[in-house]
Amino acid sequence: MTNPARKTVAVVGATGAVGEVVLRLLAERNFPVGELRALASHRSAGTHVKFDGREIEVQEATPEAFNGVDFAFFAATGGLSKTLAPEVAKRGGVAIDKSATWRLDEQVPLVVPEINPDDLDKHKGIVSCPNCTTIGFVMALEPIRRAAGLESIVVTTLQAVSGTGKPGIEELERQDAEMARGEALTTETYPRPISHNVLPLCESFREDGYSTEEVKLLHETRKIFGQDDLDVTMTCVRVPVAVGHSAAMLVETREPLSPEAAREALAAFPGVEVVDDPSENVFPTALDVVGRDEVLVGRIRRDLGSDKLWMWQVSDNLRKGAATNAIQIAEEMIRRGLK
C-alpha cells in the first residue's frame, strides 16, 4: 500500500488469544492505524492491552463504540459478533469477523485473500474469516485445485489447544503441572484430559456423530472454492500442542497430477512453502510454523493404491489461521478501494 489514509480501527476481543495477535500484527505489518480502539465484553473493560509500544485501556464493546470506525476486527464470541457486526456496517465501517457467526451467510463473503479476493467486491459491511483449520487446509489445496481440479479429500486434522483460545492453553498448562506433581488431572475446557493425550473431538458432537468443527471444514471449504459438490471427509482431533494446526490429507484430483507437479504448484503459490525431503528427514511440524504466516506442506507422495496424493500441512492457527488472514482482508479492501 502506498501512503494510504489512516484508518480508525477497533479490535473486539482485544484481551483474548487471537485479539492479542491482531494487535501485534497490526503494528508488525504497518497497517495504517490512525486511532486504535481496544474493545471487549464488560468483564474486561478497564483492563489494558499493548499496541505498538503503548498501553491502551480496554473499553466495553457497545454499538456507540463503532462510531467513525473504518475496520472492526472481531476476535470475540459469536454472540458479540452477531449483535455488533451489523452495528459496524450500519455506521459505514467494515466488520471482519473471526467467529462462525457469518461464515455460511449467503450475503457475507468468506475470504482467504490468496484464494478468493474478488468475493470482497460483494461485501455489505461484514466479511467473514474461515475457521483456523479451514484456512491452512484450503491454502494447501488451492494450488492443487488450480493445477488439476479437486474431486475429493479425506483429511484428519491435529489441532492445537490455542484453537480453543486462552482456556485451552491454560488447561494444557494446568494439566501438565498436575501430572508433574502426580495429581489427578482436572478438566474444565475439554471433556477428557488433553495433557499427554489425544482427543478425537474438536468443539461438540452433533446427532449424526460428526463434530461441529468437522462440519465447518466441509461447508467452509465448499464456499471458499465455490464448489458445492466437493467431497470432503474429515476427522478433527485435539492434540496437546500449544500452537500450530496440522493435517494429513488424501487428495483426489480431477486430472492426473504427479507429486513432482504438485510440489511445483505448491511452491509457486503465495503464502505456501514446500518442506519436503524424505531422504534427509525434512518435513514440516507444528513447531516450525509458530510465529510464521506461511502454510508449510510436505510428505507429498502418491497413494500406494490409487492416483491420489497424500500431503501433510501445518500452519500457525493464531496468525494465518486467524489474525493475519483478517488483516490481509482489510489490506486487500484498501488496495481495491473498497474502504
N, C-alpha and C positions, 0 to 999 in steps of 0.2 A: 504494500500500500504506500502511496506517495502522499505524504503530508495530509492525511485525512483529517477532517474536522474532529475535534474532541467530542467524545460521547459521554453521556450520563449513564452509568452502569449500575445496576443493582444485582447483588448476589443473594438469593434466597436460600437459606440453609447454610449460611456462611460459617457456622460453627461445626458443621459435620465433616466427615472424611472427604467427600467429594468437594464440598464448598471450600475447604481449606486449599485443595489443589487448584480449584478455579482461581482463587485469589492469587496464588503463587504464579500460575501460568499467565494470567493477565499481565503481570509485571514482566515475566520472562520473555513473553512474545511481543512486548512493547505495544500491546493493544492500546488504541488511542483513548484512554480513560481520562475524562475531564474531572467528573465527580464520581466517587465510588460510594454506594450505599450498601452497607452490610446489614442484611435483614434475616430474621429468624422468627420462630414462634415466640409467644410471650414469655415462655420459660427461659429463653436465652437472652431476652432483651436486657441491656445494661452490661453484658459482658463485652469483652474486646477481642478483636482479631487483628492480625498483622497483614498489612498490604503495602508493598513497595517501601519497606523500612519504617513504616509508621503504624501506630496503633489507631484502630478505628472502632468506635463504640457501635455495638450491635443494636439496631432498632427493631421494634416489632413490625412484622410484615402485615401491613394493612393496605386497603385499596389506595388510600391517600399517599402512601409511601412511594407510589409509582408515578406520581405527577411529574412530568418532564423527563421520564426515563426513556432512553433510546433502546437499550437492551437490558432485559432481566433474565439472568441465568438462574433457573430453578434447579437446585440440588437438594431438595427437601422432600417431604412426604407427598404422596399423590393427592392427599386431601388439600394441602395448601395450594398445589398447582391447579387443581380443579376449580377452586374458589377464586384464586388470584390471577391466574394467567389471562382469563378474559378481561380482567380489570386493566392489565397492561395493554392489551390490544385496544381496549376502549379508549385509552388515553394516548393512542398513537405510537406506542412502543412495540417492541417485538419480544415475546416471551420465548425463551429457548429452554425447553423442559427436559429433564433427565428421568423423570418418573415414567411409569407405564400409562399414565392417565390418558394421553392424547395419541399414543403411537398408532393405534388402528382406526382412529377417526378419519373418515374419508376426506374431510375438509382440512386436515393438518398434514403437511409434508413430514415424512420420516426420512432423515437425511444423514448420509455419510458423504461429506463433500468430495472425496476422491471418486465416488461411485455415481451418485445421482444429484449433482448440484443444481441441475435445471429444475428440479422439483421446487426449489426455493422461490422460483418466479410465481408460484401459485399460492404463496403464503397469505394468510388473512390475519396476521398478527401473532400467530402461535406456530412454532416449529418444534418438532419432537426429535429427541436423540434416541437412537435404539438402545436396547439393553447392552450392558457392558460385555456380555458374552457374544451377542449378535455382531457387534462391531468388528471384533477380531476375526470372527468366523467369515463374515462377508468380505472383509478385506483380503483374506486368503483365497476366497473363491472367485472374486471378480476377475482377476487376470485369467483364470482358467475359463470362466464363462465367456470372456471376450475372445479367447483363442479357439475354443471348441464347443461352446454351449454347455449347459448343465441339464442332466436328466434326473439324477437323484444323488442324495448324500446321506450316508449313515455316520453319525457323529456321537462321540462320548466326550463331554466336557469335564474338566477337572478345575473347579472354581475356588479361588482364594476366599478366605473369610472376610476380607475387606469388601467383597461384593455385598455383604450384609451391613456395611458401614462400620462405625466405631463399635457398636455392640458385638459384632462378630470378631473384630480384632481383640477386644477386651476379653471375650470369652476364651479364645485360644490362649492368650497370655495367662489368664487366671488358672485355667485347667493345667497348663504346662507347669505352673508353680505348684499347684496342688499335687500333681503327680510326682514332682521332685521331692515334695515333703512326705510322700506316702499317704496322702489323704484321699478320701473319696472325691471324685470329680463332681462338681456342681454344674448343673445345666440351667441356663436362662434363655439363651437365644435360640439354640438348636435343640431338637427333641432327644438327641443322644450326644454323648461326649464327642468333641471334634479333635481334642488333643490325642496324637498318636493313633488317629482313626480316620476312616473314610466313610462318608455318609451318602448313599445313593438318593439324596433328596436335596434340592435347592428350592427354597420357598415352601409351598404346601402342595399336598396331593389333591387332585380332582377326583370326581367319582369314577372316571374312566381309568384311573391308575397312573395317569401322567401327572407330572408336577406342573404348576403354573409357569415355572421357568422354562420348561421344555416346550410348552405350547407357545410361549413368547418367541422362542428361537424359530419355530416353524413359521408363524404368521408374519413376524417382522422381516424375515429373510425374503419371503414371497413379495411383500410390499416394496421393499427396497429395490429388488430386481424387477418388479413389475411382471412377475411370472407366477401366476396363481396355481399353475399345475405342477410346480416344482415339488418333487418328492423329498421331504426331509424327515428322517427317522432319528430320534435323539434320546440320549440319556444324560442328564445333568447331575454331576457328582460334586459334593463339597469336600475339599481336602484341607489338611492342616498347614496351609501356606498363607502367609500374610498378604502378599500382593502378587498378582500375576495369574491370569486365567490361561489354561491350556486346553487343547482339543485334539483328539485323534479322529481323522476324517477319512472316510472311504468315498471317493468321488467318481460317479459315472458321468462321463461326458457324452454329448450328442454326436460328436465327431471324434475319431481316434486321436489321442494325444499321448506322446511318449513322455516319460519322466524328464528327458533332456529338454523337450519343448516346453514342458510345464515349468521347469526351473528358469528358462529364458523369459517366459511370460511373467513369472512372479518377480524376477529380479528387475524387470523393466518397469514395474508398476510403482507409482509414487506411494511412499509410506510402507512398503513391504521390503523386507530384506531376507534373502535366502541364506540359511546357515545349515549347510548340508554336505558333509564329507565323512561318510561312514568309515572309510579306511583309516581316518585319524580320530574316530570317536567324536566328531564335530556335529552337534545338533543343538537346537535352542532349548533353554529351560526357563522356568519362571524367574529364577534369579537374574537371568540375562536381560530381562525386559524391565526390571524395576527402574523407574525414573526415565524411561525412554518412550518415545511416541511411535516408533516403528513396530509393525507387526512382523514377527520372525517366523519363518517357515522352514522346516527341514523334514528328514525321513521321507523324502519324496521317492516313491517306488511303485512299480507295477504290482497289482494284486496277483497272487500266485494262481488264482483260479479264474481270472477274467481280464478284460481290458481296462478295468477300473484302476484308479490311482489312490494310493494311500498318502496322506500328508499329516504332519504334526505342526500345530500352530500355537504360538504363545503371544500374549500381549499384556501390557500393564492396564489392568481394569480401571484404575483410578485416573489415568491420563488418557490415552487414546480411547479407552473404553467408556470414558465419561467426560472429564473436564476438557481435554484437548479437542475432542470432536465438537463439543458445544462451542468453544471459542472459534474453531475453524469455520463453523456455520456462520457466526457473526462476521468474521473476516471476509467470507465469500459474499455475504449480503452487502457489505460495504463495497467490495470490488464491483458488484453488479449494479450498484446504485440503488439498491432496494431499501437502504436506510442511511 
